[in-house]
Amino acid sequence: MEQRIKLAILSDHNEAGLSYRTLAEKYGISRIYVHRLVMSKGKKRKAPEVITRVIQEEMVLPDDPVLLKEQLRQALLKIELQDFMLDISSKELGMDLRKKHGTRRSK
């Protein structure tokens, strides 16, 4: 296979985030060949933009204790409201909607 096609495949995978299956269909080659090509050249995937932005931006917390107390109160009210919503939904549907810890994935 030509070197420029290999570079195009690697570029599409690393920069556009295309899957092996999509690349195989686009270039008319097998998915396994695409996988081997990407793995042999070293997989250098770009971090998703959202995660990068969150890491770069530093979360600034306010210094005002009154503001912090108000934010904490709102967060606790939100959690309590969500619990009530789950309780009501569980009663109406007749099943528990909360996730049980330690459960295994179904096959």
Secondary structure, 3 states (H helix, E strand, C coil): CCHHHHHHHHHHHHHCCCCHHHHHHHHCCCHHHHHHHHHHCCCCCCCCHHHHHHHHCCCCCCCCHHHHHHHHHHHHHHHHHHHHHHHHHHHHHCCCCCCCCCCCCCC
